[in-house]
Amino acid sequence: MIEIKNLCKSFGAKQVLKNISSVFENGKTNLIIGQSGSGKTVLMNCLVGLLEPTTGEVLYDDRNFVSMSKKERTLLRREMGMIFQGAALFDSMTVMENVMFPLDMFSPGTLRDRRKRALFCLDRVNLIDAIDKYPGEISGGMQKRVAIARAIAMNPQYLFCDEPNSGLDPKTSLVIDKLIHEITQEFNTTTIINTHDMNSVMGIGEHILFIHQGRNEWEGTKEQVLTAGNEQLNSFIFASDLFRKVKNAELNNAQESK
């Protein structure tokens, strides 16, 4: 579980995050949504330590990340997995070598053990047949699956996903969402996803945090989104064709049942 308490972040006189508090539970897909410039990327960067909060706390199972020493942070980061927006694979390495990279860097296991773990992760994302290929030889969706395999190689307790569906077609995006959700439940990870993909919100949004102008504007589940009644949230989500269609269908069904 990750808990943030009264988190604020300023750049000079500009306050980007304004007193945000929330709890991200393990075993759930926790989504952070919001318009561009709302502060969701800054929030993610504060969670993983790429940015220092101005004030507030970030608690990893009651361990305050903000007040940790450099050594303590290094140890905690080994419990984190990260899926970057552009997959961020090493072009000069094969699929297998990309997944092996964090294991070679941080795992105390033997080469045989490390390879066995990498093969397990690649099998989990259905990429065993691609282990000798290079990133440039596989599709964007396959690259994202390699990134997922690499992110879970160290068996992380915390998984961070930054726009995991960016640049993917709708069908492939659904595959990636399903895979992240399954892995979250299977390994009981605390998964946090930055996204603007409304299909992801409706598909795997077990806990949704909506950020508006740096504030925690709304929280809830995918089942509660359509009836939230929050003006800012409605303005954001109903800009999507999917949500307009779903809402109109609900209204039509309600009228027909009268």
N, C-alpha and C positions, 0 to 999 in steps of 0.2 A: 504494500500500500504506500502511496505517496500522498502527502498532505501539504498543502501550501496555506500559510497563514499570513494575512495582511501584507501580501507581496506588493511592493512598489518598485518601479524602475524609472529613473529619470536620466535624460541625456542633457546635461546643462540645465537650462530653465524649462525644458520640455519634459513633462511627465507622461510616460507612455503607458505604464501599468499603474493602476490606481486602486490599491488596497484590495487585491484579489485574494479570496480564500476559497478553497475547494478540496475535495478528497477524491482521489483516483484509486479505486479498489482493485485488488488483484483478481485475476480470472475474468476480467471484464474488458471490453474494448471501450476505452474512454476517448471521446472525440472532442477536439477543440476546434470550433468553427467561428467564423467572423469575416467581415469584409477585409479587403487589402488595407493595411495600415491600422487595423483595429488593435494590434498588439499581440496576436497569437504566436507569431514567430519569435518575438522577444520573450514571451512567456516560456516557450519551449527551450530557448537558449538559456534562460535562467535556471530551468529545471536540470539541464545537463551540465551546467557550469561553464558554458561558453560566454555567459555574461554574469556579472555579479549584481544581485538585487541591491537597490538603494537601501531598502528596509524590508523586513519580513523574514519568514522562515520557509525552508523547503525541507520537509521531513521524509526520509526514506525509512519506513518502519520505525519511526520515532528517533531516527538518527538525523541530526540537523546538519544538512549538507553545507549550509552557509557558514557555519562556525568551524567546520572541519579543517584540520591541517592539510598541507599539500599531500603528505603521505597517506592520510586517511581517505582523501578524495581519490587518489590513484587506486587504492584498493577497492573503493566503492564502484568506480567506473568499470572494474572488471565484472561487476554484476549487471552492467547495462549492455544492451544491444541497440544499434542504431541503423535504421533504414533511411538513407538520404533520398532527396527528391529525384536526383538523376542517377540513382543506383550507385554511383561513385566507385565503380569497379576499376581494377588496374588493367589497362588495355594490354600490357605486355605479359600478363599472367593468364593461364588457363582458368577455366571455371573451378577446377579442383584447387589450383594454387590460390585463387582468390578466397575460397572458403577456408583453406588451410592457414591463411595469413594470421588471423588473430590467435589461432591455436599455436602456431610456431612462435608467436611473440610472447604469449602469456601462459600457455598450458604447461604444467610440469610433466605431463605424460610422455611416454616414448613415442617415437615416430609412428610406430604401428598403431598405438592408441589414438594418436592425433588423426591419422588417416582414417581409422575406423569411425571416429566421430564425424569427420567431414563427409564420409560416404553416407552415414546415417542421416545427416542434415540434407544432403542432396537428394537422397531417396525420399525424404519427407516432403520435398517440394517437387518431386517427380522429374529430376534432372540427371539421373544416373547416366543416361545415354549421352550427355553433353559434357562430361567431365574433362575431356581433352580439347574442347573447343575454346576459342578466345571470345571475349565479349563482342568483338566486331563481327563474329560469325553467327551470332544468335539474335533473336528478336528482342524488342524492348521489354515485352512481357517476361521472357525468359531471363533477361538481365535482372529484372526486379525480383524474380524468384531466386536467382543466385544471391542477390543482396539479402534476401530473407534468410537463406541458408547460412550466409556468413554472419548475420546478426544473431542467430540462435546457436552458433557453433560453441560458444562458451557457456551455453545453458543459462542465459541471463534471467535474473528475477524481474528486470525492468526492461521493457521494449519501447523504443521511441521511433515513430514513423513520421517523417516529414513529407507530406503530400505524396504518399506512395503510389497514387494513380496518375500522377502528372505525366502527360504525354501519351497515355494509353487509350486505346479504343474502349467503348463501354463494355464489351464482352470480356476483354482481358481484365478490365478494372474489377469486374465482379469476381473473377477468378482470384485476383490478388486479395480482395476483401475477404473472401471466403477462407483463403489460406491463413491470413493474419488472425482471423477470428478463431479458426480451429486450433492454431498454435497457441493462442492466448488461453483457451480453455484446457488444451491438452497439457500444457506445462505450467498452468496457473500463474502466468506472468501478469505484471501490472503493465498494461499496454496503453500508451498515449499516442493518439494520431492527430496531427495537424491536417486539416483537409478543408477544401471548399466544394467537394464533390457531394451533391445532395443525394446521389444514389447510395453513397457510403453511409450517409446519415440514416437513411431509411432502411438500409440493409443490415448494418452492424452497430448502430448507435445505441449501445446499452447504457451509456452515460454520456450526455452531451453538455459541454460547457460553451455557451455562446458569449463571446467577448465583443463588446461594443464600446468604441472610444476608450479602450483601456480598462474598462470595468467589467465585472462579472454581471452581465445583464440578465442571464437566464440559465437554469440548469434543469435537466430532466432526461427522459428517455425518448427513443424514437416514437413510441406510442403516444407520448404527451406533446410532441412537437406541433401537430396539426391543430390541437385545441388549446395551445398555450395562452393565447390572448395577449401576448406581449407585442406591442406595436413595432418595436425595433426588430424583434425576431421575425415577425410576419413579413415585414418589409424585406428582410434578407432572404428568407427561404422561399417566399412566393415569387421571387424573381426567377426561380427555376421553373421550366416548363413541366417537369415531373411533378412538382408540388402543386402547381396550379391544376393539373389534370386530376391528381389525387383528391384535392379539396373539392373540385367541381363534382367529381364522382360521388363523394360523400354527401354533398348537398343534394344532388339528384336522388340518391338512394333514400335520404331522409324525407324528401318531398313525396316520393312514390309510396313510402310506407305509411303516410298519413291517411 
